[in-house]
Amino acid sequence: MYKVTVFEKVLGKLKANIYSFDDKIEMAKFAALREADGEMVVVALNTKQKTA
């Protein structure tokens, strides 16, 4: 699971939104698009693998 926190200004206030992705490529595309829009993006990677 990959989590992306996007910090953006909404009505003059800083707001943090958290988005979760299962796919690394989709997460990277989303983060790149938000960064291109000028937003501050923090990516958290979960390196633990689940066992059955």
C-alpha positions as a Markdown table, in Angstrom:
| # | Residue | x | y | z |
|---|---|---|---|---|
| 1 | Met | 0.0 | 0.0 | 0.0 |
| 2 | Tyr | 1.3 | 3.4 | -0.9 |
| 3 | Lys | 0.0 | 6.6 | 0.8 |
| 4 | Val | 0.4 | 10.1 | -0.7 |
| 5 | Thr | -0.2 | 13.2 | 1.4 |
| 6 | Val | -0.9 | 16.3 | -0.6 |
| 7 | Phe | -0.7 | 19.7 | 1.1 |
| 8 | Glu | -2.8 | 22.3 | -0.7 |
| 9 | Lys | -4.2 | 25.8 | 0.1 |
| 10 | Val | -8.0 | 25.9 | 0.3 |
| 11 | Leu | -9.5 | 29.3 | 0.9 |
| 12 | Gly | -6.2 | 30.5 | 2.2 |
| 13 | Lys | -5.7 | 27.7 | 4.7 |
| 14 | Leu | -3.3 | 24.8 | 4.4 |
| 15 | Lys | -5.1 | 21.4 | 4.1 |
| 16 | Ala | -3.7 | 17.9 | 4.0 |
| 17 | Asn | -5.4 | 15.2 | 2.1 |
| 18 | Ile | -4.3 | 11.5 | 2.2 |
| 19 | Tyr | -4.7 | 9.2 | -0.8 |
| 20 | Ser | -4.0 | 5.4 | -0.8 |
| 21 | Phe | -2.9 | 3.4 | -3.8 |
| 22 | Asp | -2.2 | -0.3 | -4.3 |
| 23 | Asp | -0.3 | 0.2 | -7.5 |
| 24 | Lys | 3.1 | 1.9 | -7.4 |
| 25 | Ile | 2.8 | 3.3 | -11.0 |
| 26 | Glu | -0.6 | 4.9 | -10.4 |
| 27 | Met | 0.7 | 6.4 | -7.2 |
| 28 | Ala | 3.8 | 7.8 | -9.0 |
| 29 | Lys | 1.6 | 9.3 | -11.8 |
| 30 | Phe | -0.7 | 10.9 | -9.2 |
| 31 | Ala | 2.1 | 12.3 | -7.2 |
| 32 | Ala | 3.8 | 13.7 | -10.3 |
| 33 | Leu | 0.6 | 15.4 | -11.5 |
| 34 | Arg | 0.0 | 17.0 | -8.1 |
| 35 | Glu | 3.6 | 18.2 | -7.9 |
| 36 | Ala | 3.3 | 19.7 | -11.4 |
| 37 | Asp | 0.3 | 21.6 | -10.2 |
| 38 | Gly | 2.5 | 23.2 | -7.5 |
| 39 | Glu | 1.3 | 21.2 | -4.5 |
| 40 | Met | 3.6 | 19.8 | -1.9 |
| 41 | Val | 3.5 | 16.0 | -2.0 |
| 42 | Val | 4.8 | 13.5 | 0.6 |
| 43 | Val | 4.9 | 9.8 | -0.3 |
| 44 | Ala | 4.9 | 7.1 | 2.3 |
| 45 | Leu | 5.9 | 3.6 | 1.2 |
| 46 | Asn | 4.9 | 0.5 | 3.2 |
| 47 | Thr | 7.8 | -1.9 | 2.8 |
| 48 | Lys | 6.2 | -4.7 | 4.9 |
| 49 | Gln | 4.7 | -7.5 | 2.9 |
| 50 | Lys | 1.6 | -9.3 | 4.1 |
| 51 | Thr | 1.8 | -13.0 | 4.5 |
| 52 | Ala | -1.1 | -15.3 | 3.9 |
